[in-house]
């Protein structure tokens, strides 16, 4: 039944999208505003979400910009000024969705650009393309192209409007006149809801005419929350005319002087010019795509996998201390907070493909280690206890009505496992000494104090929310116990590598944490588990990413039991991804492929195949699910394995119709692995 549903759902999506399974381009030829889910272009710092309206973007999201407002009395991502909203008049009439034909949208994943095109009656063929510039973290660029089919007059305007939550809005227009350039800056600044942050944005036109022949730019102030700059130009029949808008958004969380810096960065972009901006942007994305997953024999899977990789690459940025939320930079989902979704689901795939991106994510945790120590202290434990939901400061940010905040303690093990794996992949002993071991030792101390010592083999971990979040306040949860055990062993191993004497208690505790079994020999999810439905993977994670369960017969027994406990709807995508990974590893490629598809195909939303969190869900883009599915390819079908001495490859199975799987640019040595 599930497989039939996947096939039908895929056919429906194909009907809504006129794509040809181009491995690099997602195309929608029919835009239905009533059934539209935007797709994101981002550079790891600023995300732009598409709209079904021409010349509009739905959302601009800036990483690391939080304030206390809205849901749950906790911090939330701030909406940024909408840098790219504009309007275009032709012969005095405003273009909108009702006045155009042939509206088409396309995402070029290879170079992270979004293009929309359409016809305006018999007067013009118009397209616009925008991107978040990969080489400039706070800057975006849009290019507009108009092919006149008659003599026409155009008026183009860039509109700067403050989001509702911001206050004390200040608008500015500044024109800089030099002998070689005239530059107009449309700038806005506002305070975040509590006044904590100053958010600023600035943009400018880039014209192609020689200096002195550019259109005259006029500034209009509409009200305190909106102002614009515009120009008018005549275009002759057959003439193609182009102009661009470059803009910057930045806050006091990113820079001590965001107002002036927003204008400086916009000036920099303006004087670099469109061609150089695009050249360096494309070069940066070409470098990212040296690490690729290539499927021979399944064009649709190839396109979908590129979309998953594209989104993870877009949501994380090297050289930062930022980590993605479950929805990345695609909106305000989950308040922009960081969960285990980062360490356990997105991070391993990025660690294989681009360790420098993964490094930013673990740096995020390292810089919040002191907050984790304070959290442990407040709960009566030793060491460091990471919060279930984390934002800017690293304190607990889970809304109080969710029991996961006080009780979902496995996050502390998830962070430490990520730290150990960063060392294992990079073999960077200096990093291990300076950052990895402080995380590992502090989290090991936490687990040594967290267990209740009830005799040999009974160092129990009681009263937790399981990785399967429907199991609240249970004892001896499989994933929590196994992950804690792994951390205690990793901390001991790391100490040995560094020539540091480990705490002898770590090993003792690890050897006495129980992993429970049901009477039928299946690994038991927790002490009172008796076959109930599960929200997400828990027991099966003991086989991967841990090796707590390593016997293929036991892995299969646990799979066959728990795969029947997952409802057909309402559960997140990554559970089926783990089933796919493990079936590929035990040699059942076709069953692995069933779960590979079941993990995401029923979750796709039109018109550009964005993944929602659940089957039929409406909250894309679910980067957590994408990370899990990419792991099913890299570590499942691809057989990659993280060992204490680096990356190796173990035996795995492909679906029958896949001819070959090629993994390029893997690890710090950029190796290539092939499975046929």
Order of alpha helices (4+ residues) and beta strands (2+ residues): alpha-beta-beta-beta-beta-beta-beta-beta-beta-beta-beta-beta-beta-beta-beta-beta-beta-beta-beta-alpha-alpha-beta-alpha-alpha-alpha-alpha-alpha-alpha-alpha-beta-beta-alpha-alpha-alpha-alpha-alpha-beta-beta-alpha-beta-beta-beta-beta
